[in-house]
Amino acid sequence: MSPHRDARTVSLSDPEEFLLPTSLAVLFATVSMTLVPALVLVWGWRRGFFRDLDGQSRVIFDVRDWQLVRPWESTAERLDRALSHGTPLAPTPGEWGGAGADESAR
């Protein structure tokens, strides 16, 4: 196709003018990275894996995790968590804000 021809005057007899500007590998990768995850998402939705997201987000915490003192919490948040989960506990080094609690252990 010459650079001066209008796109509306292209004839259907020249197949090179209708080629997709992509390779088969790019096309396959695009389909596999969009269609396959979409199908997995639909399958998971139909199986009910997304019904109780709040409960699923809490299952990774132990009872002690909910009781640890978090230095970034406000007093109201700390009291609310204390009522829900019990008396707050001081964190050990490496837990929720206890990273620098014991420098002599190094």
N, C-alpha and C positions, 0 to 999 in steps of 0.2 A: 504494500500500500504506500503510495507516495505521500510525502508529508503535506502536500497541498490538496489532497482529495478530501472531500467532505465525507464524514462517517455515514451520512444517510444514503450515499450513492454506492455503497459497497455492494458488490454482487455476491450472491450466495454460492457461486461456482468456485470461489477461491477459498479452500478450507483453512489455509494458513492465516487468514485474517480473522478467524473465529477461535483461535487457540486460547486456552486459559493461560494467564501469566503465572503459572505455578508448575511445580514438578509433582510427580506421583507421590514421592516421599513426603513432601510438604502437605499435600492433600490428605494422605493417609494419617499423618501425625495430627493434623488439625481435627479430623473426624474422630480419631481415637482419644484425643484429649478433651473433646467437648461432648460427643455423643455418649461415650462409655461412662464418664462420671455422671452425666444427666440420667442415664438409665439406672445406675447404682443408687442415685438419690431417690428416684421414683420408687425403686424396689424397697429401699429402707423406709420410705414414707408409708408405703402400703403395708409393710410388716409392722409398723407402729414403733419404730425406733426413735421417733421424735416426739412422742406423746408427753413424756415427763422429763423435760430437759432440766428443770430445776432440781428434781430428785437425782438425776444422773450427775449433775455438777457437784452435788454434795456428797456423793458416795465415796469420793477419793479422800475425804478427811476422816481422821480418827477422832475420837472423843477429845483427846488431849489437844489436837489442833484447834478446836473451837474454843478452848479455855486459855490459850496462850495470850499474854499481854502483847498488844500491838501498839507501838509507840505513836503511830500516825493516826490512831483513832481519837475521836473527840470523847469527852466524858460521857455524853449521852449515848454514843454508840457502844462504849465499853460497858455501861450499865445495862443497856438493852441485851448485849451478848451475855453478860453475867446472869441476868434473869433467865435467859433461854438455855444456857449451857453450864452454869455453875460458876464457882469462884475462879477468877483469873489466876493463871499460874505464870511465874517468871520463866522466860525462855532460856534454854541452855544455848551455848555457843553453836551457831549454825541454824537456829530456829527463829523465824519470824522476828527479827530485830535483835537477836542475841549474838550476832556475829562478832562483835568486839567486846563481849562481856568478860572474857577471860584471856587477856593478852599473855599471861605468864605460862600458858599451856604450850606455847610454841617452842 
